[in-house]
Amino acid sequence: MKKILIVDDEFEMRQLLRLYLQQENYLLEEAEDGREAYDKMLKNDYDLMILDVMMPLMDGWQTLQQVRKISDIPIMMLTAKGSIQDKVQGLSTGADDYLVKPFEEAELMARVQALLRRTHHHDRDDEVLKYKGIILNLTSRDAIYQGEVLDLTQTEFDLLQTFIVHRGKVLSREQLVELIWGIEFMGEERTVDSHIKNLRDKLQEAKIEKSLVKTVWGIGYKVE
């Protein structure tokens, strides 16, 4: 049974999320602010975090940064802000998805299910992909290069896996969205660019070939 941590300072919003999510029999826990959420993360394992941006004590951006130091748990940012700049900030900081208030129940549930499915869809023992010195363990979802585990989010791992599986083939943003998020994805295809930038930056930090993920202008992306 999947366990979700709801982080929002508004009691009414936490109750609304609980009302929607409990219909799918998820195990639900709540935190009123970022500090409480971080403390819970240190003591418990969760499959997903739904994280509000505007909170006292420690806001969503700060919480996201702290959580990313200890976990690659899928994180959906939840906020009343809907500008492109806010979405880019969330995704570049390590969020996996971004949902703007007010939202429909169907959209929330589709996004939650997509994130959980991506995290748990590998069940064979130690399934491994290898490419140019990179080792992807699809069971533990670790990306390893020269003996070091790369600090990738779930989305970045999925992108790297998708590129390696389809190496040599140019993948458009639309194809990447369908392969990673699923056809029910209701966000913007341009969010793919932010995740790819983050992936490239982390590969470069690990001294992996800078141009591993190539841009094919006007079409999409590929690895050779």
N, C-alpha and C positions, 0 to 999 in steps of 0.2 A: 504494500500500500504506500503510495507516494506521500511525502511529508512536505508541506509548504509553510514557509514563514511569511506572514503578512506584516509589513512595517509601514505604519501610517499613524500620525498623531491625532487624526480625527476618528473618534469612536464610531460615528455613523458610517464612515467609509470602510472601516474594518468589518463592521457588521454586514454591510452590503456585500463585500467580497466573501465573507464567510457564508452568507446566504447562497450566493452563486456556486461557490466551490464545494460546499458540503453535499450538494446534489450528486457529485461524482465520487463521494466517499473518500475524499482526500483527508489525511490527517493534517489539522490546521493548528498553528500556533501564531501568537500575535506579539508585536512589540510596538510601543508607543513612540519610540524615537530611535535614532541610530545607535546610541550607546547601548541601549537594551538589546537591540538586534545583534550588535557585535558580540556582546557577552553571551547571548544564546548560541551564536555561531561557534564560539569557543567550546561550548559544552555539549552541543548536539549536532547531529547530521541531518541535513535537509536536502530535498531533491530540487527545490526551486525557492527563490525569494522574490516576492512582489514588493517593490521598494518605492515609497513616495519620495518626491524630491524636496518639497518645502516642509521641513520639520525643525523644531527647536533643538538645542543642544548640539546635535550633529546632523546636518542636513543629508539629503540623499547622495549628493556628489561625494561628500566626505566619507559617508558610510560605504559607498561603493568602492572607493579607493582603499579603505581599511580592509574590507572583506576580501578584496582581490589579493591581498598580501597573504591570506591564509587559505583561500578556497577558490576553485574554479566553478562553483555552483552557478547554474543558469540564473540570471537576474533580469527581471522585467521592471523597467522604470515606469512609475505611475505618477503623472503630473498634469496640472491644468495648463501648463505651458505647451504650446504646439508649434513653436517656430523651428525652422530648419537648424538654427544655431543650437538650440537646446537638444535636439535629437543627435546632432553631431557630437556635442559635448558628452552626452550619455554613452554613445556607442564608442567614442574614442577613449573613454575612461574605463571601459570594460563591460558595459551592459550588453546583454544579448538581444533585448527587444525593448520597445518603447511604446507605451499606451497612454493616450491623452484623455483626460477627463473632460466632459462626461463620456462614457463609453457604453456600448450595448453589451448585454450579457453574452450574446453569441460570439462577439469579437473577442472578449476576454477569454472565454472558454477555448476558442480555436487557438489562440496564441499560447495559452497555458499547455494545452494538449500537444501542440507542436514542439514546444521546448522540452517537455518531458519525454516525448517520443524520441527526439534526437539524442537525448542523454542516455536512454535505456534500450536502444534498439539492437545492440550487439550482445549476443548471449553465447557465442561459441568460445571455447577456451583458447585464450592467447592467440587470437587472430591478429596477424601482423602484416603491415605493408612496409616495404622498404623502397627508398628512392634517394639517390645521391647522398648517402650517408645518414639520411633521416629514417628513423624507425618509428612507425605508428603502431602502438599496441591498441587494437580496437576493443579489447576487453576491458583493460584498465583505463583506456582513453588517455594514455601518456604519449607525448611526442618526445623522442629522445634523439640527441645529436652529440656524437663524440662522448657518450656516457653521461651527458647532462640532460635533465628533463626540462623541456622548454615550457615557459610560463604562459600557456595559451588558454584563452577562454574556451568554453564549449563551442561557440560559433566559429572561432578561429581554427580550432581543431577540425571541425566539420568542413570548413573551407579547404584546409590543407589536404584532408583526406579526399575530398571531391576532386581537387585538381590532380592529385596523384593517380586516382582511379581512372580519370579521364585524360591522362597526360597525352599531349600531342593534339588535343582537340580544343578548339576555341569555344568557350562557354560564355554565352551572353548573360547579362544581369538577370533576365527573365528565367533562363535555364537554371542559374544558380539559386534563385529564389525557390523555384519548384523543387530542385534536388535537396535543398537544405531545410527550408521552412515549410514546404508543402504548398499545394495549390490553394489552400485556404488562407494563405498569408494575405493580410490586409494592409500592410505597410507600404512604404515607398521603395522601389527598386534601387534608388540611389543610396540607400543605407548599406548596400553591398559594398560600395566604394569605401565607406568608412571602415568596415570590418577588414577589407583587403589591405588598406593602409596600415591598420594596426598589426595585421599578420606580417606584412613586409618589414615593418619596423622591428618586430621581435625576431624575425629571421636574421635581419642584419645585425642586431645586438648579439646574436649567437654566432656571428661570423659565417653565416650561410650565404651562399651566392646572392648578391643583392637583387639581381634581376630574375630570381627563380620564378616568381609569378609575373609573367609578362603581360603588358597591356597591348591589345590589338585594337588600335583606334577605330572607333565607330562600330565595333562588333562586341568585344568583351575581353576576356582574360584567358590565359592558358599557361601551362608549364610544358616544356619540351619533352 
